[in-house]
Amino acid sequence: MTEQANEVDFPAPEQMRLSRWFPAPPALLWRFWTDPDQIVRWFGPAGADQRKVEADLRVGGAWGVDFQAYGGLRRVRGEYLELDEPHRLVSTWAWLDDYGVKGVESQYELALTGEGDGVRLILTHTLPTAELASQHGQGWAGSMQSLADYVAEQNAA
């Protein structure tokens, strides 16, 4: 099976679901998603830079990513709600404003399933409005392309 493009749909107006196949085993993609030393290499859209990542990988543990993109500093924070390595992760998600104040909190679920000689990633993000779901769909699509580029780079090494 060869790498595929993002498949994005909206099962409910406030819910975005992204599916993509990666040429990597589930355990490797889990590490790329949860290890700060790996996240810092791909998180964010194309052109994201100067990433800073923190992650306390346990239920109740906090995580955060800061990066430069879209002409400014972007900061997102969350808390791990469920962890089933290397298959499923559920977390909260909230952007911080310029003063470090959390915005609207939402929740996402990451599911990793072995498929052929790779892994199917399904990311479902539930947000308060359809507009936010659409915006996050675009943002996640960019991050998944960055992750795909990173996986390809690691496979070539």
Rosetta blueprint (number, residue, H / E / L):
1 M L
2 T L
3 E L
4 Q L
5 A L
6 N L
7 E E
8 V E
9 D E
10 F E
11 P E
12 A E
13 P L
14 E L
15 Q E
16 M E
17 R E
18 L E
19 S E
20 R E
21 W E
22 F E
23 P L
24 A L
25 P L
26 P H
27 A H
28 L H
29 L H
30 W H
31 R H
32 F H
33 W H
34 T H
35 D L
36 P H
37 D H
38 Q H
39 I H
40 V L
41 R L
42 W L
43 F L
44 G L
45 P L
46 A L
47 G L
48 A L
49 D E
50 Q E
51 R E
52 K E
53 V E
54 E E
55 A E
56 D L
57 L L
58 R L
59 V L
60 G L
61 G L
62 A E
63 W E
64 G E
65 V E
66 D E
67 F E
68 Q E
69 A E
70 Y L
71 G L
72 G E
73 L E
74 R E
75 R E
76 V E
77 R E
78 G E
79 E E
80 Y E
81 L E
82 E E
83 L E
84 D E
85 E L
86 P L
87 H L
88 R E
89 L E
90 V E
91 S E
92 T E
93 W E
94 A E
95 W E
96 L E
97 D L
98 D L
99 Y L
100 G L
101 V L
102 K E
103 G L
104 V L
105 E L
106 S E
107 Q E
108 Y E
109 E E
110 L E
111 A E
112 L E
113 T E
114 G E
115 E E
116 G L
117 D L
118 G E
119 V E
120 R E
121 L E
122 I E
123 L E
124 T E
125 H E
126 T E
127 L L
128 P L
129 T L
130 A H
131 E H
132 L H
133 A H
134 S H
135 Q H
136 H H
137 G H
138 Q H
139 G H
140 W H
141 A H
142 G H
143 S H
144 M H
145 Q H
146 S H
147 L H
148 A H
149 D H
150 Y H
151 V H
152 A H
153 E H
154 Q H
155 N H
156 A H
157 A L
